[in-house]
Amino acid sequence: MPELLPKLPEVIVSDATTTEMVSRSVKSGKLRKLASRLYTTNLTDAPEAIVKRNLWQIIGQFVPEALIADRTALELKPAPDGSIFIISDRKRDIELPGVTIRSRKGVAPLPDDKPFMDGLRLCSQARAYLENMRISRPREGSAPRTLSRQEIEEKLDVILRRSGDAAIKQLRDDARKLSRTLELEKEFKQLDDLIGTLLGTRDEPVVSKTGIARKKGEPYDPDRLQLFEVLHRALHETPPITRPAPVVTETLAFYEAYFSNFIEGTEFAVNEAEEIVFEGKVPNDRPADAHDVLGTYQIVADTKEMQRIPKRFEDFLTLLKQRHAVIMAKRPEKLPGRFKVEGNRAGSTLFVAPELVEGTLKKGFELYQSLDAPFHRAVFMMFLVAEVHPFADGNGRIARIMMNAELVAGNEQRIIVPTVYRNNYLVALKALTHNQQPQALVRTLDFAQRYTGKVDWSDKHISQRILEATHAFVDPTEADLQGIRLTLPDDTLIADIKAS
């Protein structure tokens, strides 16, 4: 029987033990050469792509037991010019497709440095920050070995945002212990001053936008600001939509409150909700839920209240808190009218940290002020509040109230999101939050506004029959399973319902 050879990996770094096998395989067309000593069994993909997906394996074979250091220890990816920085027993550069391994001599791995992939080691976080505090001068056309002061500030801000004061103080303590071993006492002093400034206990110069905001006492979430900018650009590119509003009836206000609460899980049958709103009948077993619906209705049914939109940031905060206080009045544990004091999340979405709420709202409000069309302002305002999630509860309802207030103030049609349309709405929000795709949200709210404008709200019995005929009350999960969709009511449907 012929000898069965083991399956070769995608990349091979040749040495004295494999030179002969590699040479034969290249000649027979089973391997191709990518760089000096580097070969691949992949005969079709671009060399840069092959190196990228096998990066750490390749480095581990070229420079066994190397320590990933400098900017690479914090970024864990090649620098903009493709450089990977390591510490090994000798100084040399290894040129590969799309990547250059840049070795320098330095302190060997310490006990706190972590085992990494393919026999490599990774600098501890404290060591990485200390070594990145050293200024490095890049060669012409190449990336510097260490991060800039701005980049370091931004990374420290991420630690503060995601892990809090305790984590960055622990980093500082660890760096203090390492600084003598590494002979980086001067760098530690700089790091100590920087961390103290971000914590508000020192007053050293800062250069990053996030650092400057923290120093001013207005820290914000830059990731959220990026989302707001994406939506802002998309709205600017969307032609203004004008849909004049009819007279607002109590029926329209009722269903606005009803559906807005249903989206958030405060579920009542329509007749139960009508008794709560119009007859004051509060179920003994659900008084807080009943007040959620009633409080929402009290706001959206008050045309004068719904015409109030913020001209200044201070007005914005006041409106948010006042409206929240009305809706959550029967839920003292949810801090009615006060911003959250603990972080909150929905599924995989972690919302803005409590200490960043006001600063992030302020950055978003600055963008909001430059929008003119009521629909644009409404969409942006809704997403701003929903994405920051400034309260412990009630954020979705407040976001939609703020959205419709923009439309009411502009004499345009409100937006109602029926139960069956809930998943469309939430998926559109997630598309922007997680994938920076704003178009789905704009389209979803545009359709919801068109739908709201098509329903006859002059009589609650007529309105309910139209809503039923267009599947508005269908559970969204059942609707997805059965292929049921929210449909626009046409004139024939409305005429038939009125005539019957």
Secondary structure, DSSP 8 states (H G I E B T S, - for coil): ---------SEEE--TTTHHHHHHHHHTTS-EEEETTEEES-SSS-HHHHHHHTHHHHHHHHSTT-EE-HHHHHH-S--TTSEEEEE-SS--EEEETTEEEEEE------TTSEE-GGG-EE--HHHHHHHHTS-----TTS--SS--HHHHHHHHHHHHHHH-HHHHHHHHHHHHHHHHHTT-HHHHHHHHHHHHHHHTS------SHHHHHHHTT----HHHHHHHHHHHHHHHTS-----B-----HHHHHHHHHHHHHHTT----HHHHHHHHHH----TT-HHHHHHHHHHHHHHT-HHHHT---SSHHHHHHHHHHHHHHHTTT-GGG-TTS--SS--EETTEE---GGGHHHHHHHHHHHHTT--SHHHHHHHHHHHHHHH--SSS-HHHHHHHHHHHHHHHTTB------GGGHHHHHHHHHHHHHH---HHHHHHHHHHHHHHHHS--SSHHHHHHHHHHTTTTS-HHHHHHHT-------HHHHHHHHH-
